């Protein structure tokens, strides 16, 4: 079992797969951050619209 793990750890394919996984995780975090920012701005906009409609 240990030999298989060591073989995978030395494999270039495994290293490449790990790198792609890290890149995908980074992209996911960036996307979530962007979506949260847009969602916050959109919520603020609709709250303002709602208060304008209520006041007028």
N, C-alpha and C positions, 0 to 999 in steps of 0.2 A: 504494500500500500504506500509506504513511504517513497519507494522508488518511483511509483507512478506520479506522485505529487511533485517530486523533484524534477521528473521529466517534463511535466506540464509547466512548472515554474521556469525552466530553461528554454521552453519552446518560444520561438518568435511569434507564432500564431496566437499563443495565449497572451503574450505581451501586447500584441496588436489589439486583441479583443478587449483587454483591460483598458487600453488607451481609448478605444472607441466608446467603451462604457463610461469612462470619466468625461469624455467630451459630451456625450449624450446627457449626462447628469448636469453638467455645466449649462448646457443649452436649456434644459428643463427649468433650472433655477432662474435663469435670465428671463425665460418666458413667463414664469409665475410672477416675478417681480414686475414685469411690464404690464401684465394683466391686472395685478392689484392696483397699480398706479392709474390705469385707465378706468378701472371700476370705481375707484374713489372719486375721480373727476366726474364721471358720469352720474354717480349718486348725488354729488354736490349740485350738478346742473339740474337734475330733475327735482331736487328739493327746492331750488330757487324758482323753477318754473311753477311748482305747486304752490309756493307761497305767493307768487305774483298773481296766479289765477284766483287764489283765495282772497287776496287783498283788493282785487279789482273786480 
